[in-house]
Amino acid sequence: MKSIVFFNNKGGVGKTTFTFHLGYALERAGNKVLFVDLDPQCNLTAHICDEETIDKAWSEKGDSVYKAVEPIIKGAGDVKLIEPYKVENRNIWIFIGDLLLSDFEGELSNAWTQILAGQERGFRVTSAIYRIIQEFASKNDIDYILIDVAPNLGSLNRAVLLGCDNFVIPMIPDLFSLRGSQNLGRVFADWIRNYYTSKQRIGVSKLQFDTPNGTPKFSGYILQQFNVYRSRKTKAYERWSSQIPDYINEYVIGPLNATDLKILDLVLTIPDYKVADFKNYHGLVPMAQTSLKPIFELTSRDGVIGDHTRYVNDCRREFEQIANNIQSIIK
């Protein structure tokens, strides 16, 4: 069982679309996949669930992620275990997102102060979502947990990062995406260092509940949404994409490999740090969203005609390869 978070401090890099397609590709390869939508915008949920399912999950007796942490937010107890939604006839589940999840940010911010002070409640609150995920994934032999988060460095994303096994940075080859990666390593290293030190100080044996190790591995980046002209990336995109490895090395790997963090082994070494390329499929993305299925499973019934068929087949081959790469890199 491996949990992977896809994160960039810059929005609009296609992380939700990629996460969705990767999950379905991994399932087609014979894996059990659990999606977790922890972005209050709920775009991953909208990719997978129809409005009736979402409305039910958001109802008073629903089972969205917010409902799981609502007792903590209201001061009424610990996290409530919930069941994720299962996609019909697939080995795919999703913990449904909720716009109200942003209400949990304040509790997590207070919990971080308590962690630094060595107080048990801080660890209990911070580990709440981690415990929900682990409970279900362990009982159901989940192979991959794919977590979608918002593009910010807030307290919710801090709790998610510390509770994952691996994180991957989606990027598009432009100035803004590169800029968005510049503070990731420094901030992540600071979070990991403080959590690890605090956990050592309080002693794991004193905590009567599961807590994450807090040692996520950087597992590469994904180059997304690049345009192709006559089978080659456009020159403007080539210019920015060629700079990504240096940025990753300086601003992500450098801070995570700081001397005092070496013992934690926070970087997964792969050539050039690139996990995959994901092309821009333009009009097929909204078609896939409407059909609640990945591009590579679209058919003529979904509106695929003419050249679209070739793109659907290209996407299928592309994600078969990406799924293979992920399985070989993240074991």
Phi, psi and chi 1 to 4 in degrees:
 res  aa     phi    psi   chi1   chi2   chi3   chi4
   1 MET       -  123.3  179.5  171.9   63.6      -
   2 LYS  -129.0  133.7  -72.5  -66.1 -177.5 -178.7
   3 SER  -106.5  134.7   56.7      -      -      -
   4 ILE  -128.3  128.4  -49.5  169.8      -      -
   5 VAL  -106.2  134.8  173.1      -      -      -
   6 PHE  -106.0  117.8  -62.0   89.0      -      -
   7 PHE  -144.8  138.0  179.5   83.5      -      -
   8 ASN  -146.3  141.7 -167.7  -38.9      -      -
   9 ASN   -69.2  -13.2 -160.6   25.5      -      -
  10 LYS   -99.1  128.0  165.5   70.0  173.2   66.7
  11 GLY   -80.5  172.3      -      -      -      -
  12 GLY    73.3   23.9      -      -      -      -
  13 VAL  -100.8    7.6  -64.8      -      -      -
  14 GLY    80.1   21.1      -      -      -      -
  15 LYS   -65.8  -38.9   66.9  176.7  173.4   54.4
  16 THR   -67.2  -44.3  -58.3      -      -      -
  17 THR   -61.0  -43.2  -60.1      -      -      -
  18 PHE   -65.0  -46.9 -179.5   85.4      -      -
  19 THR   -56.8  -45.4  -57.1      -      -      -
  20 PHE   -59.5  -49.4  170.1   68.3      -      -
  21 HIS   -67.3  -39.5  -78.9   77.0      -      -
  22 LEU   -62.0  -42.9  173.5   61.3      -      -
  23 GLY   -59.2  -44.5      -      -      -      -
  24 TYR   -68.7  -34.8  -86.9   75.6      -      -
  25 ALA   -67.7  -39.4      -      -      -      -
  26 LEU   -65.8  -37.0  -73.6  169.4      -      -
  27 GLU   -67.1  -40.4 -168.9 -100.1   -0.2      -
  28 ARG   -63.0  -24.3  -73.4  166.8   64.0   96.1
  29 ALA   -85.1    4.8      -      -      -      -
  30 GLY   101.3   16.0      -      -      -      -
  31 ASN  -103.9  156.3  -61.9  -72.5      -      -
  32 LYS   -92.1  128.2  -71.0 -175.4  175.3 -179.0
  33 VAL  -123.3  131.9  176.0      -      -      -
  34 LEU  -115.9  118.7  172.4   62.9      -      -
  35 PHE   -89.2  145.4  -70.8  107.5      -      -
  36 VAL  -131.8  116.1 -174.7      -      -      -
  37 ASP   -96.6  101.4 -169.6   -5.8      -      -
  38 LEU  -112.7   18.5  -63.3  177.8      -      -
  39 ASP   -95.7  115.9 -176.5  -14.2      -      -
  40 PRO   -56.2  -14.1  -28.3   37.3      -      -
  41 GLN   -75.0  -19.1  -64.8  -58.3  -49.8      -
  42 CYS    64.0   28.7  -56.6      -      -      -
  43 ASN   -67.4  -36.1  -69.9  -34.4      -      -
  44 LEU   -65.4  -41.4 -178.5   59.2      -      -
  45 THR   -58.5  -42.9  -65.3      -      -      -
  46 ALA   -67.4  -25.8      -      -      -      -
  47 HIS   -68.0  -32.4  -91.4  -72.6      -      -
  48 ILE  -106.9  -34.5  -64.0  171.8      -      -
  49 CYS  -111.9  145.3  -55.0      -      -      -
  50 ASP   -79.9  169.6   58.1   30.2      -      -
  51 GLU   -63.8  -34.3  -71.1 -170.8    0.5      -
  52 GLU   -63.2  -42.3 -177.5  178.7   -9.6      -
  53 THR   -65.0  -42.9  -60.8      -      -      -
  54 ILE   -65.9  -43.9  -61.2  171.2      -      -
  55 ASP   -59.5  -40.2 -174.7   48.2      -      -
  56 LYS   -65.7  -41.6 -178.0  179.4  178.3 -178.5
  57 ALA   -66.2  -29.4      -      -      -      -
  58 TRP   -89.0   -3.0  -71.0   -4.2      -      -
  59 SER   -70.9  173.7   67.1      -      -      -
  60 GLU   -56.1  -37.2 -173.0   63.8   29.9      -
  61 LYS  -105.3   25.2  -63.9 -177.7  178.5 -179.6
  62 GLY   -77.8 -176.8      -      -      -      -
  63 ASP  -136.2   44.1   51.2    6.8      -      -
  64 SER   -77.0  170.5   70.9      -      -      -
  65 VAL   -59.5  -35.9  172.6      -      -      -
  66 TYR   -60.3  -40.7  170.9   76.6      -      -
  67 LYS   -60.9  -30.1  -69.2  -64.6 -178.8 -179.1
  68 ALA   -69.1  -36.9      -      -      -      -
  69 VAL  -100.1   -1.3  -62.2      -      -      -
  70 GLU   -55.8  -41.7 -171.4  175.8   29.8      -
  71 PRO   -59.1  -34.5  -25.2   35.8      -      -
  72 ILE   -69.0  -45.3  -62.8  175.4      -      -
  73 ILE   -60.0  -39.3  -64.5  171.7      -      -
  74 LYS   -89.3    1.3  -66.6 -175.2  174.8 -179.3
  75 GLY    69.0   29.0      -      -      -      -
  76 ALA  -106.8    7.4      -      -      -      -
  77 GLY   144.6 -164.5      -      -      -      -
  78 ASP   -88.2 -178.3 -162.2    2.8      -      -
  79 VAL   -59.9  145.8   65.9      -      -      -
  80 LYS  -100.1  122.3  172.8 -173.1  173.5 -175.8
  81 LEU   -70.4  132.4  -63.5  178.9      -      -
  82 ILE  -128.1  163.3   58.6  172.9      -      -
  83 GLU  -101.1  134.0  -72.9  -72.4  -47.2      -
  84 PRO   -73.6  162.9   28.2  -34.2      -      -
  85 TYR   -78.4  134.5  169.6   76.0      -      -
  86 LYS  -101.2  128.2 -173.4  179.1 -172.4  -58.3
  87 VAL   -70.7  131.2  177.5      -      -      -
  88 GLU   -59.5  131.4 -172.0  175.5   -0.8      -
  89 ASN    62.1   22.2  -60.5  -38.9      -      -
  90 ARG  -133.2  153.6  -52.2  -67.0  -66.5 -105.0
  91 ASN   -88.2   55.6  -77.9  -41.2      -      -
  92 ILE  -133.0  131.5  -65.1  174.0      -      -
  93 TRP  -128.4  159.3  -67.4 -101.1      -      -
  94 ILE  -144.6  131.4  178.5  171.3      -      -
  95 PHE   -79.2  112.4  -81.7  115.4      -      -
  96 ILE   -69.8  132.0  -68.3  175.7      -      -
  97 GLY   -72.9  173.2      -      -      -      -
  98 ASP  -156.4  133.8 -163.5  -43.0      -      -
  99 LEU   -60.9  -26.6  -84.3   70.5      -      -
 100 LEU   -75.6   -7.0  -63.0 -178.2      -      -
 101 LEU   -60.0  -24.3 -170.7   59.7      -      -
 102 SER   -61.7  -21.2   56.4      -      -      -
 103 ASP   -65.4  -19.5  -69.3   -8.4      -      -
 104 PHE   -78.3  -16.6 -165.5   36.6      -      -
 105 GLU   -57.4  -43.0  -69.2  -87.0    1.2      -
 106 GLY   -62.3  -42.7      -      -      -      -
 107 GLU   -63.2  -40.1  -71.3  -65.1  -32.1      -
 108 LEU   -69.6  -32.7  -73.1  168.4      -      -
 109 SER   -65.8  -44.4 -179.2      -      -      -
 110 ASN   -64.5  -38.1  -67.6  -26.3      -      -
 111 ALA   -63.2  -34.9      -      -      -      -
 112 TRP   -64.6  -40.9 -172.4 -114.4      -      -
 113 THR   -60.6  -39.2  -58.3      -      -      -
 114 GLN   -69.5  -36.2  -67.4  166.8  -17.5      -
 115 ILE   -61.3  -46.2  -77.7  177.8      -      -
 116 LEU   -64.0  -25.0  -61.8 -178.8      -      -
 117 ALA   -90.6    1.3      -      -      -      -
 118 GLY    74.9   28.9      -      -      -      -
 119 GLN   -97.0  136.7  -62.4  175.4   14.8      -
 120 GLU   -59.4  -40.1  177.9 -179.2  -44.0      -
 121 ARG   -59.2  -34.5 -173.8  178.5 -176.1  -82.3
 122 GLY   -60.2  -42.8      -      -      -      -
 123 PHE   -68.9  -36.3  -71.0   94.1      -      -
 124 ARG   -64.4  -46.9 -174.2  177.4  -66.9  -82.9
 125 VAL   -68.4  -45.3  173.2      -      -      -
 126 THR   -63.5  -32.3  -61.2      -      -      -
 127 SER   -88.9    3.0   66.4      -      -      -
 128 ALA   -57.3  -54.4      -      -      -      -
 129 ILE   -68.2  -37.2  -69.1  175.6      -      -
 130 TYR   -56.4  -42.7  167.3   82.1      -      -
 131 ARG   -68.7  -36.2  -74.4 -176.6  -79.3  134.4
 132 ILE   -60.4  -49.0  -59.8  166.3      -      -
 133 ILE   -62.8  -48.6  -65.0  170.3      -      -
 134 GLN   -63.8  -38.2  -67.4  -62.0  -50.0      -
 135 GLU   -58.7  -49.8  175.0   75.8   15.0      -
 136 PHE   -71.9  -45.5  178.2   81.8      -      -
 137 ALA   -61.7  -39.7      -      -      -      -
 138 SER   -66.9  -42.5  -61.2      -      -      -
 139 LYS   -71.8  -22.7  -73.0 -175.8  176.5  178.9
 140 ASN  -114.9   14.6  -68.2  -86.3      -      -
 141 ASP    52.3   44.9  -62.3  -40.0      -      -
 142 ILE   -67.9  137.9  -61.5  -62.9      -      -
 143 ASP   -90.0  -44.1  -63.3  -61.1      -      -
 144 TYR  -133.2  132.5  -70.8   94.3      -      -
 145 ILE  -110.5  116.8  -56.9  163.0      -      -
 146 LEU  -109.8  121.5  -54.1 -175.9      -      -
 147 ILE  -115.1  127.8  -54.7  173.7      -      -
 148 ASP  -105.3  132.0 -167.0   29.0      -      -
 149 VAL  -131.4  167.2  -65.4      -      -      -
 150 ALA   -77.1  158.2      -      -      -      -
 151 PRO   -84.4   69.7   30.4  -34.5      -      -
 152 ASN  -151.8  170.1   62.6   57.7      -      -
 153 LEU  -109.0   44.5  -67.6  168.7      -      -
 154 GLY   -84.5 -177.8      -      -      -      -
 155 SER   -69.6  -32.3   55.0      -      -      -
 156 LEU   -65.3  -46.3  175.9   57.3      -      -
 157 ASN   -65.8  -30.9  -75.7   -7.2      -      -
 158 ARG   -63.5  -46.1  177.5  173.6   56.3 -148.2
 159 ALA   -63.3  -38.8      -      -      -      -
 160 VAL   -67.1  -46.8  174.7      -      -      -
 161 LEU   -59.6  -45.0  178.6   87.1      -      -
 162 LEU   -67.4  -18.3  -67.6  171.7      -      -
 163 GLY   -99.8    6.1      -      -      -      -
 164 CYS  -106.6  163.9   74.0      -      -      -
 165 ASP   -87.1  -38.5  -62.9  -49.0      -      -
 166 ASN  -140.0  149.2  -54.3   78.3      -      -
 167 PHE  -131.6  142.5   71.1   92.8      -      -
 168 VAL  -124.0  140.5  175.0      -      -      -
 169 ILE  -103.7  110.8  -57.8  175.6      -      -
 170 PRO   -76.3  136.9   -9.3   26.0      -      -
 171 MET  -140.2  149.9  -56.5 -173.1   74.0      -
 172 ILE  -113.7  148.6   55.7  175.7      -      -
 173 PRO   -78.0   76.7   25.2  -29.9      -      -
 174 ASP  -148.0  170.7   67.6    6.9      -      -
 175 LEU   -58.9  -41.0  173.2   63.2      -      -
 176 PHE   -70.6  -37.6  -58.3   99.4      -      -
 177 SER   -66.3  -40.5 -174.9      -      -      -
 178 LEU   -63.6  -42.3  -70.6  174.5      -      -
 179 ARG   -62.1  -37.8 -175.0   69.3  169.1  175.7
 180 GLY   -67.2  -16.2      -      -      -      -
 181 SER   -92.4   -8.3   68.8      -      -      -
 182 GLN   -69.3  -26.9  -75.2 -167.8   18.8      -
 183 ASN  -104.0    1.7   56.6   -3.6      -      -
 184 LEU   -64.2  -53.6  -64.3 -171.9      -      -
 185 GLY   -60.4  -43.4      -      -      -      -
 186 ARG   -62.7  -47.7  173.5  179.0   53.6   80.8
 187 VAL   -68.0  -45.3  172.8      -      -      -
 188 PHE   -61.2  -42.8  -74.1    4.8      -      -
 189 ALA   -61.3  -39.3      -      -      -      -
 190 ASP   -65.7  -44.6 -170.5   50.3      -      -
 191 TRP   -59.5  -49.4  -71.5  -12.8      -      -
 192 ILE   -62.4  -44.1  -66.9  165.8      -      -
 193 ARG   -61.3  -47.6 -177.5 -178.3  -68.2  110.6
 194 ASN   -68.2  -39.6  -75.8  -38.0      -      -
 195 TYR   -66.0  -46.5  179.3   82.3      -      -
 196 TYR   -61.3  -43.6 -177.6   76.5      -      -
 197 THR   -64.7  -42.6  -57.8      -      -      -
 198 SER   -66.5  -38.6  -62.4      -      -      -
 199 LYS   -67.5  -38.6 -166.7  170.8 -179.2  179.4
 200 GLN   -64.4  -37.8  -78.7 -170.3  -45.6      -
 201 ARG   -66.5  -43.8 -173.0 -176.2  -57.3  123.8
 202 ILE   -77.9  -30.0 -166.7  172.9      -      -
 203 GLY    87.4  120.3      -      -      -      -
 204 VAL   -60.1  -34.7  177.9      -      -      -
 205 SER   -63.1  -20.5   60.3      -      -      -
 206 LYS   -80.9  -15.1  -66.3 -177.9 -179.8  179.2
 207 LEU   -94.6  117.8  -57.1  175.2      -      -
 208 GLN   -92.7   35.5  -57.6  -58.6  -49.8      -
 209 PHE  -155.0  161.5   49.0   88.3      -      -
 210 ASP   -71.2  136.9  -70.9  -24.3      -      -
 211 THR  -130.8  147.9   55.9      -      -      -
 212 PRO   -69.3  156.8   24.0  -32.7      -      -
 213 ASN   -67.0  -31.3  -68.3  -32.3      -      -
 214 GLY    75.6   27.8      -      -      -      -
 215 THR  -128.8   63.5   53.3      -      -      -
 216 PRO   -68.4  143.8   28.5  -36.1      -      -
 217 LYS   -97.1  131.4  -74.5 -177.8 -178.6  -72.0
 218 PHE   -69.2  123.8  169.0   64.6      -      -
 219 SER  -120.8   21.7  -55.2      -      -      -
 220 GLY   113.1 -178.7      -      -      -      -
 221 TYR  -127.3  160.8   74.6   91.0      -      -
 222 ILE  -117.4  130.4  -60.0  156.5      -      -
 223 LEU   -95.0  117.7 -176.8   60.7      -      -
 224 GLN  -122.7  160.6  -60.3 -168.1   78.2      -
 225 GLN    58.1   27.7  -63.8 -174.7   -7.1      -
 226 PHE   -81.6  145.3   58.5   85.3      -      -
 227 ASN   -86.9  148.5  -69.4  -40.9      -      -
 228 VAL  -120.9  132.2  174.2      -      -      -
 229 TYR  -128.9  117.0  178.1   68.9      -      -
 230 ARG    52.1   47.6  -67.6 -177.7 -179.7  175.7
 231 SER    69.2   13.0  -58.9      -      -      -
 232 ARG  -128.7  147.3  -64.3 -169.6   62.4 -174.6
 233 LYS   -64.6  145.9  -61.2  172.7 -168.7  174.7
 234 THR   -66.1  155.0   58.5      -      -      -
 235 LYS   -60.9  -39.4  -72.9 -175.6  177.8 -179.7
 236 ALA   -61.4  -40.1      -      -      -      -
 237 TYR   -73.0  -34.9  -82.9   47.1      -      -
 238 GLU   -60.5  -39.9  -74.1  -82.4   12.6      -
 239 ARG   -58.4  -49.4  172.4 -167.3  171.8 -165.7
 240 TRP   -76.4  -39.1  -64.5  114.8      -      -
 241 SER   -64.1  -31.0   62.4      -      -      -
 242 SER   -68.3  -19.5   65.0      -      -      -
 243 GLN   -88.4  -14.4  -62.7 -177.9   43.9      -
 244 ILE   -59.7  -47.9  -68.7  176.3      -      -
 245 PRO   -55.6  -39.1  -27.4   37.1      -      -
 246 ASP   -66.8  -40.4  -70.9  -22.6      -      -
 247 TYR   -62.7  -45.3  -92.7   75.5      -      -
 248 ILE   -60.9  -44.4  -67.8  -67.2      -      -
 249 ASN   -64.1  -42.9 -165.2   51.8      -      -
 250 GLU   -77.5  -45.5  179.5  175.5   -2.1      -
 251 TYR   -99.1  -14.9  -64.3  111.2      -      -
 252 VAL  -112.9  -59.7  179.3      -      -      -
 253 ILE   -68.2  -40.5  -66.9  174.9      -      -
 254 GLY   -53.6  -57.5      -      -      -      -
 255 PRO   -62.2  -36.2  -24.9   35.2      -      -
 256 LEU   -72.9  -19.9  -68.0  175.2      -      -
 257 ASN  -100.0   18.2  -87.3  -18.8      -      -
 258 ALA   -56.8  150.8      -      -      -      -
 259 THR   -51.9  -44.4  -56.5      -      -      -
 260 ASP   -75.6   -7.7   62.7  -31.9      -      -
 261 LEU  -106.8   -4.1  -66.1  175.7      -      -
 262 LYS   -53.2  -39.4  -82.5  -75.3 -171.8 -177.5
 263 ILE   -63.4  -21.4 -169.6  174.0      -      -
 264 LEU   -85.8  -14.2  -59.7 -177.9      -      -
 265 ASP    54.1   69.1 -170.6   21.7      -      -
 266 LEU   -96.0    2.1  -61.3  174.1      -      -
 267 VAL  -125.9  127.6  176.2      -      -      -
 268 LEU   -92.9  117.1 -167.7   63.3      -      -
 269 THR   -83.2  119.4  -56.4      -      -      -
 270 ILE  -137.1  155.6   57.9  174.8      -      -
 271 PRO   -58.0  125.0  -25.2   35.0      -      -
 272 ASP    59.4    2.8  -66.1  -30.6      -      -
 273 TYR    68.0    5.7  -40.3  115.4      -      -
 274 LYS   -91.3  126.3 -175.8  161.7   71.7  170.8
 275 VAL   -89.0  -39.4  176.1      -      -      -
 276 ALA  -165.5  158.1      -      -      -      -
 277 ASP  -104.8  140.0  -79.0  -36.1      -      -
 278 PHE  -134.7  108.2  176.7   34.1      -      -
 279 LYS   -72.1  168.1  -66.3 -164.9  -66.1  -68.6
 280 ASN   -87.0  115.1 -168.6  -23.8      -      -
 281 TYR   -98.9   11.3  -74.5   93.6      -      -
 282 HIS    46.5 -118.2  -59.2  -70.8      -      -
 283 GLY   -64.8  -14.0      -      -      -      -
 284 LEU   -76.7  -20.3  -72.3  178.6      -      -
 285 VAL   -66.3  -52.3  173.2      -      -      -
 286 PRO   -62.9  -30.9   15.8  -28.0      -      -
 287 MET   -63.7  -41.3 -169.3 -177.5  -63.5      -
 288 ALA   -66.9  -40.6      -      -      -      -
 289 GLN   -63.3  -41.2  -67.9  171.6  -24.9      -
 290 THR   -64.8  -37.6  -60.0      -      -      -
 291 SER   -85.0   -7.5  -57.5      -      -      -
 292 LEU    56.2   43.7  -59.1 -179.9      -      -
 293 LYS  -150.7  158.4   59.8  175.3   66.4  171.0
 294 PRO   -69.4  159.4   23.5  -32.4      -      -
 295 ILE   -54.7  -41.2  -69.9  170.1      -      -
 296 PHE   -73.1   -1.0   50.1   71.3      -      -
 297 GLU  -113.5    6.4  -68.1 -174.6    1.9      -
 298 LEU   -69.7  146.5  -67.0  173.0      -      -
 299 THR  -131.6 -177.8   67.5      -      -      -
 300 SER   -61.4  -28.4   56.9      -      -      -
 301 ARG   -66.2  -22.5  -67.1 -178.6  179.4  179.9
 302 ASP   -92.5   -1.6  -56.8  -52.6      -      -
 303 GLY   106.3    9.1      -      -      -      -
 304 VAL   -76.8  119.9  173.0      -      -      -
 305 ILE  -140.8  159.5   56.3  173.5      -      -
 306 GLY    54.2 -129.9      -      -      -      -
 307 ASP   -63.9  -19.1  -79.8  -13.0      -      -
 308 HIS   -57.9  -34.0  -77.5  169.1      -      -
 309 THR   -61.0  -40.1  -57.6      -      -      -
 310 ARG   -65.0  -41.6  176.2  167.7   58.2   86.3
 311 TYR   -65.1  -38.8  -65.4  137.1      -      -
 312 VAL   -60.9  -44.9  166.4      -      -      -
 313 ASN   -66.8  -38.7  -67.9  -28.2      -      -
 314 ASP   -61.0  -42.9  -73.9  -12.5      -      -
 315 CYS   -64.5  -38.9 -173.0      -      -      -
 316 ARG   -62.6  -46.5 -177.6 -177.8  -56.5  111.7
 317 ARG   -65.2  -39.7  -73.6 -171.0  -69.2  -90.8
 318 GLU   -61.1  -46.8 -178.3  175.3   45.2      -
 319 PHE   -79.0  -22.1  -90.4   94.1      -      -
 320 GLU   -63.0  -42.0  -75.0  173.8   -6.6      -
 321 GLN   -69.1  -41.8 -177.2   59.8   53.2      -
 322 ILE   -63.1  -42.7  -68.8  173.1      -      -
 323 ALA   -60.8  -41.0      -      -      -      -
 324 ASN   -62.2  -42.7  -73.0  -24.9      -      -
 325 ASN   -61.2  -45.8  -71.1  -13.2      -      -
 326 ILE   -61.0  -43.5  -69.8  -70.6      -      -
 327 GLN   -66.6  -31.4  -70.4  176.6  101.8      -
 328 SER   -81.5  -29.8   63.8      -      -      -
 329 ILE   -83.9  -46.4  -68.2  168.8      -      -
 330 ILE  -104.6  100.4  -60.3  176.3      -      -
 331 LYS  -114.4      -  -59.0  176.4 -178.9  178.8
